[in-house]
Amino acid sequence: MNQQECKTMEKLKEFIGLFEIKNLNELCLFNEHGTFIVLAWYQSVVEGVDMWYEDGSSKIIPKYRMKVKVSHGDEEAVFKLFDAEVEKLAMETCPLLLSMGEACSLFPDEMEIIYGEPILFKVEKSVVEAKGDSNCFKVLSICNEISLLDLFFDKYFTNFDSTRATSRIVLLPDLNDDPTLKESAYSSDEQNLANDAVLSTVKEAVDVEIKSFKRKIEDVVAGVVCLNNQQAEKFAKFVYK
């Protein structure tokens, strides 16, 4: 492990601390108060980002609040974020709200690009919950750094079933962790089958992206009236070659 990897590991350990790691279903079913580390997949913002001033008329200390819907497989919950954690995700909306100089709310359109992305949450579970609000939890802090998430998957989520969640991460067995796996657990035929399955999954994902890109290109070409027939034909050949 090089120096950068060591720093990443220390940073992840600092975030997790001594708190227990739970999946979203375990968090929802747990009946005691506590703070837990939960990996969940971002789905949407509930209503928008609220901003107000804690100190009233002086307008020096802005406060932010946002609810997000997250999921893990079939389980869903609403996480409540505040202040700095909101600023980490709604990076364009928070400064815009601040520039208005008064209490207001806006929807963070910039967060559409992180739909389906995994985020690591430090969540507070309270046994005193409002009726009908049992799946709504306060978030103390978040971690969405790619290097830390990759390390979390590798070190803490090795048994995770990626088909249960909306994620673009493909998990493969790490043969370097256990040298005996190289000789006994995987025959060459079995490894080839595993490789073929992964390649098939990746190919399907790429095909979907290519089809989406081609549809966008077609929309652009249809709206460009300055192309003559010969130019349009050349452009079509380039797209579909």
N, C-alpha and C positions, 0 to 999 in steps of 0.2 A: 504494500500500500504506500503510494507516494505521499508527499507533503500535502498536496491539494486534497487528496482523498481523506487524509487524516483530519484536515480542517472541516471537511464536509461531514464526516462522521461525528466530530465533536459538536458541530452546530446542530445536527439532528438529535444527538443525545441531550443537548441542552434544552431543546424544544420539548422533548418527551419527558425529561426529568424522571421522577419516580411515579408518574401517573400510569394507570393501567390502560392498555390499549383494548378498545372494544370496536366491533363492527356496529353498523347503524341499528340493526335488529336487536343486538344485545343492549345497546344504549336505551332504546325505546322500552324494552321489557324490564330493565333494571329498576328496582323499587327502593333504592337508597340514595341519599344525597352523596355527591362526589364530583370530582373533576376527572375527565377521561380524554384520551387521545382517540379521535375517530377519523377514519378515512372515508370520505363520501364524494359523490360526483355532482358537480354543480348542474342545476337544471334551469332555474329562472329566478328573477327578482320578484318579490311580492310587493306590488304597488310602486315602490321607488325609494330614493334616498331622501331622508328628511334632514334638514339642517336648521339649527337654532343656536342662540347664544346663551350660555350658562349664566353669564354675568349681566344679562338683561340689556340695559341701555348703553353700556360702554362698548359692547360688541368687540370684545378682545378675544374671548375664548369660544371658538365655534365648536359645536357638538354635532356629531353625525349618527344616524341610525338607519339600518337597512335590514330587511328580512330576505333571506334567500331560501329557495326550495332546493333540497339536495336529495339524492337517492343512492341506494346500494341494492342492486337487484330489484326486487319488488317492494322493498321498504322505502318509504319516503318520510321526510321530516322537514320542519322549518327551523332554520338557524337564525338567531338574532345577532347581528354584528353592530359594533359601536366604534365611533371615533377612528383611531389609527387603522383598525382592521377594515373599516369601510373604505378608507383612503387607499389601501393597498389594491382593492379591486375596482373601485369606481374612480380611477385616476384622472379622468377628464371631467366627470360630473362634479366632484367635490370642489375643485377650484372655481368652476362656473357658479356653483351655489354661493360660494364665499364672495364672489364678485358682485352678487346682487345686494349684499349689505343688509339683508333682513331674513327672518325665518321663512323658509320656503322648501319646496320639494321638487325633484326632477327624476325622471326615469333614466338610468345609466345605460344608454344604448351601446356603449363601448363594451359592455360585458357579454354581448351576444356572441362574441368570438371565442369565449371560453366555455360555451355550452358543452356539456359532456366531459369536461376536464376534471381530473381528480384533485382534491384539495385536502390537506391535512388540517384538522380542526382540534383545538383544545377547548372542550365543551364542559360547561357546568350543568350538572343534573341536579334539580331540586325536587324534593319529595312534596313540597308545597306548590302545586301547580293548579292553575285555573281550570275549571271544568271545561272540557272540550278542547283543551290546549295541551294535552299530554305529550304530543309529539312536536313541541316547540321548545327549543333550548337556547340558552345564552352562550355565545361564543366568547371566550377570553382572548384567544389569539389564533391566527391562521399561519399556515406555511404552504406556499404555492411555488416555491423554487424548484425547478425541474431536477437539479442535481440531488436535492434532498428527497424529493419524491421517489426518484429512481432508487436511491439508497434504501428508502423505507420499504419499497416493494421487495428489494433484494434481501434485506436482513430481517424484516418483520412480517412480511406477507407472502412467504414462500409457498403457502398452501392455498393461496387465493385462486378462486375460479373466475377467470376473466370473462367468461360468458355470462356471468350474472350481472354485470354492470356495463354502463356505457363508457367504454374506454378504448383509446387507440393503442394501448400498450399490449404487446404480445409477449407473454412470459415463457421462457425456455428453461429447462433444467440446467443448473450450473454444475457441470461435471468437475470443475476445479475445486469445489468445496469438499468433495469426497472422492479421492483417487480410486476407491474400489468400484465406483460406478463405471469408470472407464472400461474395466475389464469384465465385470459381471452383470451389471444391471442392463446394459444396452448392447445387444448384438448389432452387427452392421446392418442387417435387414430391418431391425426395429428402429435403428437410428435413421435409416433412409425413409421409412414410413413417417416418422416424426417430422423429418425435414420436408417431405412432400406435403404434409398437412399444413405446416407453417407457410410454405410457399404458396399453397392454394389460397389460404386465408389472406395473405398479403396481396396476391394477384387480384382477388375479388375486390378488395378495398381500393386498389389502384384503378381497376376498371370502372368502379363507381365514380371516382374522382375525374377520370378522363371523360366519361359520358357527361358529367355535370359541366366540365369545362367546354366541351363541344357545344352543349346547348347554349351556354353563355355566348360563345363565339357566333353561333347562328343568329342569336338575338341582335348582336352588334352588327353583323353583316346586313340583316334585314332592315336595320335602321339607317344604314349608310347609303344614301341615294347617289353619292358621287362616284361609286364604282360602276364601270361599264361591264358588259357581259364577260369580256375576256379577263378583266381583272378579278371579277367575282369567281370565275371558273378556276383561276390560278390559286386564289385564296382557299377555295374549297378543297382543291387537291392537296394543299399544304396541311390543312386541318385533318383530313381523313386519310392521309398516306400511311 
